[in-house]
Amino acid sequence: MKKTEPHIVVIFGASGDLTKRKLIPAIYNLHQQNLLGHPFAILGVSRTAMTDEVFRKRMMEFLPEDKTREDFISHLHYESIQTSEKEDYAKLKDKIDALKKELNAPANILFYLSTPPNMYSIIPNYLASVGLNNENDGFKRLIVEKPFGTNFESAKLLNKDLLKYFAEEQIYRIDHYLGKETVQNLLVLRFANSLWEPLWNHKYIDHIQITSAEKLGVEQRGGYYDQSGAFKDMLQNHLMQLVGLVAMEPPTVIEADAIRNEVLKVFQSIRPLQKETLSESVVRGQYTSSSIKGEEVKGYREEEGVNPESRTETFAAMKLHIDNWRWGGIPFYIRTGKKLPTRATEIVINFKPTPHHLFDSVEGVQNKPNQLIIRIQPDEGILLKVGLKEPGAGFNVKTVNLDFHYSDLSDSYVPTAYERLLLDCIQGDATLYARGDNVEKAWEIVQPVLDEWENNSEFPLHGYPAGSWGPLESESLISNHESGWRYPCKNLSNDGEYCEL
């Protein structure tokens, strides 16, 4: 394990929910495992006026009551500034200088932008104005939360703005999906086992599905979500990054740039989406009111903060082709949606059927092809579906599951995504962070869809009852494959049914 240098974590937007629900608990867990190193300090920054003591009390809400909590919160500090006012950053620098003197350590600083996106260009500018981007006295790193832009042009502009004040090596664009244990295990599964890599191509794979299903609706985020939608909120960033990791070539070394170079090559090989055929490649939907387990559920347009005539999608599915030697002719199907039957994110590798029908049943039912399911959340694990003979006379074949669940490793601690990513940034490992050119290319791939939806009011928006698996039209997207979409359950091994309706 790499040794952690002394450091200060500065969290902008420290009075917000993300800080107390995710960031402070993640840092606390790292402290519990002696991974933070010493000395260290956490400095919360926001416009809300409060003392160190009040900030510490607020941050304790999501921390367990144990003996080490008091020691941990003694490392928490707070500074109130108007983050949109350049003059206030001299005050912030004074506070950081005082902490640096107190720690008697180099000025290694991680700046976390847990703020609205309109501050992503402003804060780095003002940090640079007081020299807080200068690495002469220690590292300076900047974590930027999503959304990283709202389209291709805005992402390019944001990258350009950031690079005026921080070098690419200092910028960490966080995607918490990439911090999940199973996502990282995907690389190990592929490249550490001679079993899979020979099969990981167009010769043996029929198609690949990537699904991110959410059981919840928009809850209290209707106003925000109505400006975003499922496509920008999930598909363009999280799921596109998963496509890159599934389809990439083996990197020369397990290092940040080597891996991110291969992901970029995948994005560069994706066949451009054509306006004339978009309706054959993309399906969008919006959930409508329904009854789930006897409870009446609102439709999206009835949610608080949502325009009653909104055409914002809560479901999106897309078909992509990667035109390179490995994947030529193999479609990738991506879908995400809210108010689906369960919460599950997984990658499904669908292998081609056997070239003969030796063990087909008497009724002519063909054996089901093999599937490899990589479950990212929940019930993280790996499931392989293979055909075996049923006990008794004859050769009746039954699909059985060979599965591994991370929960079986009771003696192993599985860190949260934020724990993993924060520690990586503190230690200078950008492997699980998106690079600027990758982010721009991902936006460029999907931009024709966004343009068509914005400019063509006739592009279909299909309704689907809340609690179902999305609009029926998404089935036609994958109709060339007999297996169709896989319907996951919250438990990895219970699958193939509408199991929570």
N, C-alpha and C positions, 0 to 999 in steps of 0.2 A: 504494500500500500504506500502510495506517494505521501511524503510528509507535508502537512499543511503549514504554510508560513503564517506568522502573525498577520492579522488583517482587521479591517473595519468594513462592515456591511452597512451601506447607507440605503435605506428604503424610502423612496419618494412615494407619497400616497399612503403613508403609514397609518392614517386613521381609517383606512378602508377595510372592507371585509376580507379581501385576499390576504392582507398582512396578518390579521389575527387568526384567520381560519386555516391558512395554508403555510405562509412563509415562516412565521415565528414558531409554530409547531414543528416544521421541518428542521429549522435550525436547532431547536431544542433537542430533537431526536439525534441529530449529529453530535451535539454536545454530550448527550447521554452515552454515546458510543466512543467518546474521546477522539472524534474525527475532526473537530474544529481547530485543534491546535491552540496554543496559548502564546502570548495573550491575544484576545480578540475583543471587539466591541460591536454592538448593533446600534446604529443611529437611525431612529425614525424621523422622517421629515414630512411635514404637510402644513397646510394653512391653519388648521385648527390649533388654537392656543391651549397648551397643557404643560404641566411639569413632567420631569422624569418619573416622579412617583405615580402620577395619574396614568401616564403611558404604560408603566409597568403593570399597574393594576388591571388596565384594560386587556393587556396581552396575556394575562394569566387565565383568561376565561376558557381557553381551549387547551390549557396545559394540565397534565395530571398532578394531583396533590401528592408529591413525594419529597424526599429529603433534598434532592438536587435542584428543585425548582427555585428555591431562594437564591442559590448560588448563580443559577443561570440568569435570573431577571436582574441581578446586580450588574450584568454586562449590558443592559438595555439603557439607552439614552434617547433624548428627544430634543428636536429643535424646530420651532415654528418659523416658517418663512413664507412669503408670497412667491410661490415657485414661478409665477409668470413675471416677476419683477427682477430685472437684472441686478439692481443695487443690493438685494437681499442675499446674494450669493457670497458677498464678502463676509457677512455674518456667518454663513454656513462654513466657509473656509476657516474662520477663527475657531468655530466649534470643533472642526476636524483636527486642526492644529493642536488644540487643547487635549483632545483624545489621544492623538499621536504621542504627545509629550507624556501623558499619563501612562500609556502603554510602554513607552520607551522602546518603540519598535519602528521599523520602516513604514512609510505611508503606503501600504498595500491596501487599495480600496476597491470594493465592488459596489457599483451603483445599480440599484434595481429600480426600474421605472414601472411601478405599480400605479400608473396614472392613466387618465384618458389619453387616447392616441394623439390628440392635438398638441400634447406636451412633448411628444417624442423628439421633435426637432428643437424645441425651445430649451429644454433642460440641458442637453449636451452643449449647446451654444453657450449658455450662461456658465456651465461648469468650466468650459475652456477659457472663458473670459477672466476667471480668477486662477487659472493654472491647474485646475483639478483634473485635467486630462494628461498632464505631464508625468512621464514615467521615470524621471531622473532620480526620484527618491523612493521608488517602489511601483508595483504594477497598478494600473487603473483599468478596470473592466466595467463594461456597461451591458446590463441585461435589459433587453427590450421585449415586452410582452406582445402578444398578438392582440388585435389585428395589425399586421405589418402592411399597411396600405389597404385601400379598398378596391383597387384595380391595378392593372399593369403600370399605368403612368404614375399613379400615386406611390406605388412601391419603388419605382425607379427614383422618383423625386426624394422620397424619404431616405433611401440609400445614399443618394448624392449629398443630402444635408448632413447625415451622420458622419460621412467620410470627410467632411470639412473639419471636424473637431476630434474624431477618434479614428485610429487606424482600423482596418478590417479585423486584425488580430485581437483588437480590444473589444469588439462588438459581439455580443452573444444574443442571438435571436432565439428566444425560448419557445419550444413547442413541447408541452408537458407529456404529450403522447410518446415522444421519443425517449423519455426517461423511464418508461415502464419496463419492468424486468423482462417481460415476454418479447417486447420489441427488440431489445438487445440480444436476447437469446436466439432470435431469428438469424442473426449473423453467425452465431456459434453453430446452430443447427445446420445451416447451409455449408459452412466452410470448414467445420471441424469433423465432418462425417463423410466418408467416401461413399456412403449409401445414397445420399441425396443428390450431390452435385452432378453426377452423370445423367440423372433423370430430370434436372431442372432446366428444361428447354422445350422447344416446340415439338420434338420427336415424341415425347412421353406425356406432356401436359396438354389437356384439352382446353381449359380456360381457368382463369383465376378470379375469385370473388373477394372483395373487401367490403365488409359491412360494419357500420357504426350505428347501432340502434339505441334510441333513448326512450324510456317508458314515460318520462315526464313531458309536459308541454312547455310553454314558455314561462310558466309561473308568474313571477313579478317582473319579468324582464321584457314585457310586451313592447314597450316603447323602443328599447334598444334593438330587440330582435327584428322588429318590423323594418328597420333600416338595414338589416344585414341579411338574414335568411340562412337556410341550411347550407346553401352552396358556398357562401363566403365563410360562414361560421365554422364549418367542419370539412367540407369536401376539398376546397382549394388548398388548405394547409395540411391538416392532420393526415387525411387519407392520401393525398398526393405524395407526402413524404413516405408513407407506407409502401406505395407503389414503387418508389425509388429504391427502397431497401429490399423489397421482394425481387425486383428485376435486375439489380445491379450486378456487375461482374465482380469477381474476387479482387479486393484491393491488394496492393503489394505489401502493405503493412497495416496493422490496426492503429491508424492514426487519423486525426481529424481530417486533414486535407485529402489524404488518400481515399477515405470513405466518401467524402463529399464530392470529390472529383468523379467518382463512379456514379453517384446519384445524379449529378448534373448530366452525365452522358446518357443516362436513361431518359431524362426530361428532354434532352436534345433529339432523342430518337422517336419521341411520341409523334404519331401522325397528326398533322394539324387538323383541327375540326373545321369542316366546311359549312358555310351558312346554308347551302342548299340541302344538306343532309342532316342538319342538327336534330330535327324531329325524330330521326332514326337512331340517334346516338345519345340523346338526353331526354329524360322524363322528369318533370317536376310536379309536385303535388302539395296540397294543403289540407290539414285535417279538419274534419267537420264534426258536428256534435253527434254523440252516440251514447249508448248505455253500456258500461263496462261492469260486469259482475253486479248488475242491478243498480248501479250508481249512474245518474245522468252526468255526462261530461260535456263541457262547453266545446264548441268549435273554435278554431283559431281566431276568426273574425269577432268572436264574442269575448275574447280575452281583454283584460284591462290594458289600456295603452295602445291597442291595435286598431288601425283604421278599419271601420266596418266594411269597406270595399277593398281591402288590401289584396294585392296579388303577390305578396311575399310568399315564397315557398317554404314549407316546413319539412318537405321531403325532396330529395334530389337523387337521381340515379344516372350514371353515365357509363358509356362503353368507350374504351380506349384501345388503340393498337400501338405497339412498340415495334417500329420497323428497323430491327437489327437482326443479326445472325441468330441470336439465341431465341428471340421471341416472334419472329416473322409469322404472321397468320394466327397468332394466339390472342384472343380478346381478353382484356381486363375489364371486369365489371365492378363499379364502385357505387355504393348507395349509403345514404344517411337519412335519418328522419326522426322527428319527435312524435310522441304519442303512438309508438309502436308497441307490440305486445310485451316486450321485455327490454332490459338494458343489456347490451352485449356489443363488444367490438372484437372482430376476428378476421383472420385471413384464411381463405379456403382454397387449397390447391386441388383442383379436380384433374385427376389423371385420365388418360385416354382408356377406353374399354379394351379388353383383350381382343386380339384380332380374329378370334374364333368363338363359336358358341357351344363349346363342348359341354358346359354344365348348365345350359339354359334349362328352365323347368319345362315340364310337359305342356303347360299352358302357353309356352312361348315367351314367358317373361324373362328378359335378359338379365344376366348378373349385373349388379350395380358396380360401376367403376370405383376404384380406390379414391379416397379423399384424405388429405392431410389438413387438419384444422389447427391453426395457431391462435389460441384464445388470448387476447390482450387484456380484456376485463369483462365482467368479473370472473371468479373461478379460474384464474390464470392457469394455463397449462397447454398441453399438446395432445391431440387426439388423432389417431390413425384408424381409418375404417377399411377393413379388409374382408374378403370372402373366405369363409371356412365351411367345412361340411357339417351339416346338422347330424346329430346322433341318430342311428337307426339305419334301415335299409336304404339303398339308393345313394345318389350323389346330389341331394338337395343342398344348395349353397345358401348360407345365411351371412349377412353382413354383421360383423362383430367389431367391438371397439377395443383398441389398444390405447390406453390413455395414461398420461402423467399429469398430476396436479401439483402446483407449487405448495399448496396447503399440506401436502404429504410430507414436506420437509419441515417437520415441527421444530427441528433444532437449528433451522436457518432463518435469519432475519431478512425479510424482503423489504427494502427501503421504498418509500413513496417516490413518485416521479420528482417532486420538488426537492426532496432530500438528495437524490442522485444528481440532479442538474445543478443545484446550488453548490454542492461539494465539487463537482467537476469544474464549475466556473472559478471557484476559489483556488483550485489547484491548476487552473489554466488548461483544462482539457476541453476542447470545443467539439469533440467527436459527435455528441448528441445534440448539437445546436445547428440551426440552418445557416448556411452562408448566404451572403447577399445575392450572388448570381443565381443560386438555386431558388431563392424566394422569387426573384424576378421572373425566372423561366417558368415556375409553377403558375404565376399569374398570367404570363403570356399564353400558356396552353389553354387556359379556361376563358380568356378574354372574349373570344368569339361568342361564347354562350352568354356572357353578361351583356354584350352589345346587342345581341338578338333579343334578349328579354326586355332590355330597356327600350329598344326601337320598334319592336313588333308586338303590339298589344294583342295580336291574334294568336301568339304562340300559346299552345294549350297549357292550362294550369288545372290539373285533375284533382278532384276531391277524393278523399278517402276517410272512412269512418275512424275516429279516434279509437285506438286499440287494435287496429288491423295492421297488416304488413305493407301499407302504402297503396297507391293507386294500382288497379289491375293492369294499367298500361305498362307498368314496370316489368310485368311478366313477359310482355311481347319483346322487350329489349333483349331478353335472354332466351327467347323461344327456340333458337337454333340448337340448344343443348337440352337433351331429354331430362336431365336431372333438375333443371331450373334453379331458382334461388334456394340456398339452404336457409331453413328457418331455425335459428338458434334458440335455445332456452338459457335461462340465467345459469343453469348448471351445464357445464361443458358437455358431459356425456349423454344428457337427455336432449335429444335433438330430433329435427325432422318433422316436428308437429307445431301447430298453433298452440303451444303448450300453456300459455298464460291467459288465453281468452276466456 
